[in-house]
Amino acid sequence: MANSPVATATSSGWKDTSRKALGSNLLPIIAALIIVSVVLSFMTPAFLTASNVTNIVTQSAVVGIAAIGATFVIITSGIDLSVGSNIALSGMIGAIVAQSTGNGFFGIATVILVAAVVGAFNGASVAWLRLAPFIVTLASMGMARGLTLQVSQGQSVYGLPEALNWLGASAIFDVKTSALVTVLLFVVAHFVLSQTTFGHRIYAVGGNAEAARLAGINVRGVIFAAYVIAGIMAGIAALILLGRLDSATPNAASGTELQVIAAVVIGGTSLFGGKGSMIGTFVGVLLIGVINNGLTLLNVSSFWVQFVQGALIFLAVLLDSVNTRRRAGQSRS
Amino acid sequence: MTSSNKARLSLEGVSKTFGTNEVLKDVGFTLEGGTVTGLVGENGAGKSTLIRTLAGAIEPTTGQILLDDQPLPRTAKAVIDAGISVIYQELTDIPDMSLLENVLLGNLDARAGVKRQAENRRRARAGLERVGLGRVDLGTPIRELTMAQRQLAEIARCLIRNARVLVLDEPTSSLPEADVETLLQVVTDLRAEGMAILYVTHHLDELFRISDTLVVLRDGEKVAEGPTSQFDENSLVRAMLAKDLEQAYPYRERSIGDVVLQVDDLTAAGSKGNSVTARAGEVVGLVGLAGAGRTELMRALAGCHSVSSGFIAVDGRAVKPGSLAAARESGILYAPEDRKRDGLVLGGSIESNLIYGDYRQVSRWGILSFRGMARKALDIAQRYQVRMHSTSQPVGDLSGGNQQKVVVARISEREPRVALFDDPTRGVDVGAKAGIYERIFDLAERGSAVMVCSSDTDEVLAVSDRIYVLVSGSIVAEIPREQFEREHILHLSAGGNKSNGTFS
């Protein structure tokens, strides 16, 4: 119901974005992050130390970077279940190439290339073959993991060239490079999503693909690009994992997709598409990181950590659904 | 229905406030069994809120609603059980289910959880007979029925639930003209059976035909009420808009220039070998019954779906048929018929919806200027008189007419060479209609070729310089404005010339 006269109000861009970013979906999760952090810092003095805080970001790097890609994909109303397998496959092939050529840079290029190809496969299947994202990425999840096991014959590859390990192993002034890169990538991704025409198109495609198409947006291209970005992000995450372990293992990052999707959804991105933010995902990643870290410091079994993550997804989806319904109720007047 | 269980539904001083926005102000009237009450008002006058209040979906802030002197129950389900059924503008059936399952939705008779087939079929049949669908096979998937049949099936569903008060919200907005008659007949029959009916529509002619009483809302207030016989079209429009409507559809004489759009022998799904032209400054109308291929022709022209054969040229340059991108590149823009499904990203802001598909004016190197977007959107919204709070508001929050203005504005402001408006005033009130056509005429005056179609033939005739008449996917006649003759055109579009085989 719009009973006001023709509006004279205007909105400034940054205010608009920050309001969107700090919309109703985000406040509860920021509050949750603060509450959990405060509680943990009382329960264990080790929690609120500078080294532990950077530790949390470092530990969250793999999930965080993958979640950047997943945010793009989920806003287009897609999903990427293949991210964990993609990390393993691209890491494994990159490690093998690096070892056999002795050149770490070849390895890096291979990791990114393979990951992008998996993303392109997903994107092309969704955009042009019009297959359901859930099924496509479930299939590529299986295929990528199978390929990983085949090329490695189930064996880990140890002792990688230094260049290949750099992203995951090096540090700049006591802070892990991986943590810095994660934060940097979030800043860039936030800019792309909120301030560029590409980001604007991502929201339009997720909000109503047919309306976006008829309005002249290249819907297929946008969807394809989102999955390729998700693939490349998986590749960067793979580099971090390689460097951290100085090895490639065939079952690396298995189950990561769940943590990634959890972080994105907890961060307020709607699984229905068209709604979400990179800031939200960042907070979601931190919340999962803080809970993992806190429960570890408290010597809680890692089985409980999984349980808590599952419960968080449930709460986030519930919140999303309630919000969507409430808004639908309001706007139908 | 005996006279003893005729319902009496009265609203007393009903107000509803959302936040600071007073949507209904002290509205009161009474629905009596055996009468049809017409409810009219502009988009945004509060009709939808009033309907949702009656349905038990929202509670009035103050005031009360009495059904047979008892306060209305507080949940939607209890309201239905009490005998009030609302039929919404959009169909609420489940396309893949059968007619039987749909009309008994939420109301299947079962014993110990097992469906009682025979009893269910008997009840469904009884309800369907009252709306004239007694002969349709109960097992038919409802998606295979016509829009009119589906609309009637929704009414049957309410009858099976023993509705005594029926609220119909724009029941004819998606129906072809021929089927409107059927629906009005059913409404008249139900009135004779003693049903209390609230009939909400933008089609004033329907109200004059079937309603006993009229209630007019404006800005949430009841501004007029009385027997239908006390109103005529002018006084009703004056009550709705608080101003005289000189002409419902303004027509302006324009200078018509060279041929802009040239289409030869275009064949696509639902369009058979059609050739059309449109000139600069010209408004070309497409006339035809629902299913005659108006939308299909427009969509084929716009490249929305693939085209099997044909030639399209804009300003003498050939355009690859069946390509949305090629059509847009050459300046053909299409405003879809169903704004909610195809036209708008409802969760997106007004400024976003005005900008989709063309970022040139509001971005540099791929980076958006939100300030530029807001400025541009505000300018457009003012010129098109979009009623809103701010340009960053989700477009889904606007009323239907204002949403439609956004769709029309997005197309018009791109200065297309050819603009295709598919039913640009669907579900829009009479005041907003005139405004939308004014903007469309402005566009034509700036030298675009414009094509429009509408489910309302009179409307197309009123605004067009020339029309094409379509029958089952083919153009059967081309008529210039000087030769517009309503009866002849309706005859043609009903396939009148087919029998003797001459296509004029």
Interface residues (C-beta under 8 A of the other chain):
Chain A: M1 A2 N3 S4 P5 V6 A7 T8 A9 T10 S11 S12 G13 W14 D16 T17 Q195 T196 T197 F198 G199 H200 R201 Y203 A204 G207 N208 E210 A211 A212 R213 L214 A215 G216 I217 N218 G274 K275 R327 G329 Q330 S331 R332 S333
Chain B: F18 N21 E22 V23 G44 G46 S48 T49 R52 A57 I58 D219 G220 A302 C304 L324 A325 R328 L333 Y334 P336 R341 D342 G343 L344 V345 L346 G347 G348 E351 S352 I355 Y356 G357 D358 Y359 S363 G366 I367 L368 S369 F370 R371 M373 A374 R375 L378 A381 Q382 Q385 V386 R387 M388 H389 S390 T391 S392 Q393 P394 G396 D397 L398 S399 N402 R410
